Amino acid sequence: MKTNARDARHKAERSLEGKSMNGPENGRAMRRTRRRNGWIAIALALFATAGGEVWATQYAQDRIADSVRRGIGLDSAPQVHVNGFPVSLQLARKKITEADIDAVQVPATVNGRVLIIQDLTVQLHGVHQEQGGRERADEAEATATIAYDDLSAFYGVAVDRGKGDDQVVATARVPLLGKVSASARVGVAGPRAIGVDDVRLSENVPPAARTLLESALERQAPLDNLPEGLAIRSVAVTDHGIVALMSGNDVDLRPRTAQKPGPAPVRENS
């Protein structure tokens, strides 16, 4: 009888221990553990997603930058910023919604005298990669700023800002006369070129000096070494230099082959 009583007591104690282990306090601890594990899983998933998005963004920016660098002959890759989220989804769809490009010291021509663009900003819309690694955009807008020092080097005479929004002043040093200046109007000379016309000198300037300035300024300044498909829409004279606004559709980030421009009349700004 005593043995049976002990066995019954031991069974009761084990039963109570089991109830204690599965009681309310242990249940709450298990729920807390599950919640903590759930948050850890979510954090890891977000980290993996963010890391993938960073990689996708950097890849897209590097790809476009390298295409522009090789296309227009830059010494270093331009700055590229890809907009829109998620970039990984844009890559999966094989089209980048929007990308901004900022390049400096861009050679605008490859034949004859080289004209340098101090700052070139381009906004691309709908960028996709074609066979052979060529990058093409559905639409693009660009702003090209040409400093007066670079214009002076291109034309062979000193060029500076004039009095009006489309006026420049050209100055040349003429033997026996010293410095001779002329005012001129700058504008769009073609889809891919800027130029000056309406050159005006004072009446007492000798014909030789007049011929020198007019012949120097009759040369167009082509912007051939820029992405094909861009066309100049307007030109403005600013304190920092000549600013050409460009836009186009179906823009190839590789430039067309530059050709020496012939003389053409300057059109009105559009």
C-alpha positions in Angstrom: 0.0 0.0 0.0 2.8 2.4 0.9 4.5 1.7 -2.5 1.3 2.4 -4.3 0.9 5.7 -2.4 4.4 6.8 -3.3 3.9 6.0 -7.0 0.7 7.9 -7.0 2.4 10.9 -5.4 5.2 10.8 -7.9 2.8 10.7 -10.8 0.9 13.7 -9.3 4.2 15.7 -9.0 5.2 14.9 -12.6 1.7 16.0 -13.7 2.1 19.3 -11.8 5.5 19.9 -13.3 4.2 19.3 -16.8 1.3 21.7 -16.2 3.8 24.3 -14.9 6.0 23.9 -18.1 3.0 24.4 -20.4 1.4 27.0 -18.3 0.5 30.6 -19.2 4.0 32.0 -18.5 5.7 29.6 -20.8 3.2 30.2 -23.5 3.9 33.9 -23.4 7.6 33.3 -23.6 7.1 31.1 -26.7 4.9 33.8 -28.3 7.6 36.4 -27.6 10.2 34.1 -29.2 8.1 33.6 -32.3 7.5 37.4 -32.7 11.2 38.1 -32.3 12.1 35.5 -34.9 9.4 37.0 -37.2 10.9 40.5 -36.9 14.4 39.1 -37.5 13.1 37.4 -40.7 11.5 40.6 -41.9 14.6 42.6 -41.1 16.8 40.1 -43.1 14.4 40.3 -46.0 14.4 44.1 -46.0 18.2 44.1 -45.8 18.5 41.7 -48.7 16.0 43.8 -50.7 17.8 47.1 -49.9 21.2 45.5 -50.8 19.8 44.3 -54.1 18.4 47.8 -54.9 21.7 49.5 -54.1 23.5 47.0 -56.5 20.9 47.6 -59.2 21.1 51.4 -58.9 24.9 51.3 -59.0 25.0 48.9 -62.0 22.6 51.0 -64.0 24.5 54.2 -63.3 27.8 52.7 -64.1 26.5 51.2 -67.3 25.1 54.5 -68.6 28.2 56.5 -67.5 30.5 54.1 -69.3 28.5 54.3 -72.4 28.6 58.1 -72.4 32.3 58.2 -71.5 33.2 55.9 -74.5 30.7 57.6 -76.8 31.9 61.2 -76.5 35.5 60.6 -75.6 35.7 61.8 -72.0 38.8 61.3 -69.9 36.6 60.1 -67.0 33.1 58.8 -66.5 30.4 61.5 -66.0 28.2 61.6 -63.0 25.0 59.7 -63.5 21.9 59.5 -61.2 19.2 57.0 -62.0 15.7 58.1 -60.7 12.7 56.1 -59.9 12.1 53.1 -57.5 12.7 50.3 -57.7 15.6 50.4 -60.1 15.8 46.6 -60.0 12.4 46.3 -61.5 13.3 48.9 -64.2 16.3 46.7 -65.1 14.1 43.6 -65.2 11.9 45.4 -67.6 15.0 46.5 -69.6 14.2 50.2 -69.5 15.4 52.9 -67.1 12.6 55.4 -66.5 14.9 58.5 -66.0 18.6 59.2 -65.7 20.4 62.5 -65.1 24.0 63.0 -66.5 26.4 65.7 -65.6 29.7 65.9 -67.5 32.5 68.5 -67.7 35.2 69.4 -70.2 33.3 67.7 -73.1 34.9 68.0 -76.5 32.1 69.3 -78.8 33.9 68.8 -82.1 36.4 66.2 -83.4 37.4 67.8 -86.7 39.3 71.1 -87.1 39.5 73.2 -84.0 38.1 71.6 -80.9 35.4 73.5 -79.0 35.1 72.5 -75.3 31.8 72.4 -73.5 32.6 73.4 -69.9 29.4 71.8 -68.5 26.9 69.4 -70.1 23.8 68.2 -68.3 21.5 65.7 -69.9 18.2 64.3 -68.7 17.3 61.0 -70.3 13.8 59.4 -70.4 13.2 55.7 -71.2 16.8 54.4 -71.4 17.3 51.0 -72.9 20.3 49.0 -74.0 20.4 47.6 -77.5 22.5 44.9 -79.1 26.2 45.6 -78.9 25.8 47.5 -75.6 24.5 50.7 -77.2 22.4 52.9 -75.0 19.4 54.7 -76.4 16.8 57.0 -74.8 13.2 57.6 -76.0 13.6 61.3 -75.2 16.3 63.6 -73.9 16.9 67.3 -72.9 20.4 68.8 -72.6 22.0 72.0 -71.6 25.5 72.8 -72.9 27.5 75.7 -71.4 30.4 77.0 -73.4 32.8 79.4 -71.6 33.9 82.6 -73.3 37.6 81.5 -73.0 36.8 78.4 -75.0 34.9 80.4 -77.6 37.8 82.8 -77.8 40.2 79.8 -78.4 37.8 78.4 -81.1 37.3 81.7 -83.0 40.9 83.0 -82.6 39.6 86.3 -81.3 38.6 87.4 -77.7 34.9 86.8 -77.2 32.9 88.1 -74.2 29.4 89.0 -73.3 27.7 91.9 -75.0 24.9 94.1 -73.9 21.9 92.1 -75.0 20.7 88.5 -74.3 21.9 87.4 -77.7 24.9 89.8 -78.1 28.6 89.1 -77.8 31.6 91.3 -78.3 34.6 90.1 -80.3 38.0 91.8 -79.9 41.1 91.4 -82.1 44.5 93.0 -81.9 45.4 94.6 -85.3 48.9 95.8 -86.1 49.2 99.6 -85.9 45.6 99.9 -84.7 45.8 98.0 -81.4 42.5 96.4 -80.2 39.5 96.5 -82.5 36.1 95.4 -81.2 32.9 94.4 -82.9 29.4 93.4 -81.6 27.7 90.4 -83.0 24.6 88.4 -82.5 24.8 84.7 -81.5 22.1 82.2 -82.3 21.2 78.8 -83.7 23.1 78.1 -87.0 21.7 74.6 -87.6 20.4 71.6 -85.7 23.9 70.9 -84.3 25.7 74.3 -84.5 25.8 77.8 -83.1 27.1 80.8 -84.9 27.3 84.6 -85.0 26.1 87.1 -87.5 25.2 90.8 -87.7 28.8 91.8 -87.0 29.0 95.5 -86.4 32.1 97.7 -86.2 32.5 101.5 -85.9 32.7 103.3 -89.3 36.3 104.4 -88.9 37.6 100.8 -88.7 39.9 100.1 -91.6 38.7 97.5 -94.1 41.6 95.1 -93.2 40.5 95.1 -89.5 36.9 94.6 -90.5 37.8 91.7 -92.7 39.9 90.1 -90.0 37.0 90.1 -87.5 34.3 89.1 -89.9 36.3 86.2 -91.3 37.2 85.0 -87.8 33.5 85.0 -86.7 32.0 83.4 -89.8 33.0 80.0 -88.6 30.2 77.9 -87.1 30.7 76.2 -83.8 29.4 72.6 -84.3 28.3 70.4 -81.4 28.7 67.2 -83.3 30.4 65.2 -80.6 27.3 64.9 -78.6 24.6 62.1 -78.4 23.0 61.6 -81.8 19.4 62.8 -81.9 19.9 66.0 -79.9 19.1 69.2 -81.7 19.7 72.8 -80.6 16.5 74.6 -79.8 17.8 77.9 -78.5 20.9 79.8 -77.5 21.3 82.3 -74.7 24.2 84.6 -73.7 24.9 84.6 -69.9 27.6 85.8 -67.6 29.1 82.3 -67.6 29.1 81.8 -71.3 26.9 80.7 -74.2 24.2 78.3 -73.2 22.6 76.0 -75.8 19.4 74.2 -74.9 18.9 70.9 -76.8 16.3 68.2 -77.0 15.4 65.2 -79.1 13.7 61.9 -79.5 15.2 58.4 -80.0 18.6 59.7 -78.8 21.6 57.4 -79.3 24.2 58.0 -76.6 26.9 57.5 -79.2 27.6 60.7 -81.3 27.4 60.9 -85.0 30.6 61.3 -87.0 31.6 65.0 -86.9 31.9 66.8 -90.2 33.5 70.1 -91.0 30.6 72.6 -91.2 30.2 75.1 -94.0 29.0 78.6 -93.6 25.3 79.0 -93.0 23.1 81.9 -91.9 22.2 82.2 -88.3 18.6 81.5 -87.6 16.5 83.3 -85.0 16.4 81.6 -81.6 13.4 79.4 -81.2 
